Amino acid sequence: MKYVDDEVGAWWGELDQETRARADTDRAESDARGAGDDAFGRLLADAAAGSVHFSPFGLGWLAVGSP
């Protein structure tokens, strides 16, 4: 019975480590998405304030007068 207990304990430990690693990865991906959302939100706020304009020359967004 001791062997079974050891095997189950080892399996449970591996599962716990995988679960924690997956949670860390999910948290990091969520933080990265949040940072992108925040940057886009600031861009929209600057555009609404008139300090960011879209370039008609295909250069994307041009920051004018924003810090």
Secondary structure, DSSP 8 states (H G I E B T S, - for coil): -HHHHHHHHHHHHHHHHHHHHHHHHHHHHHHHHHHHHHHHHHHHHHHHHTSEEE-TTS--EEE-S--
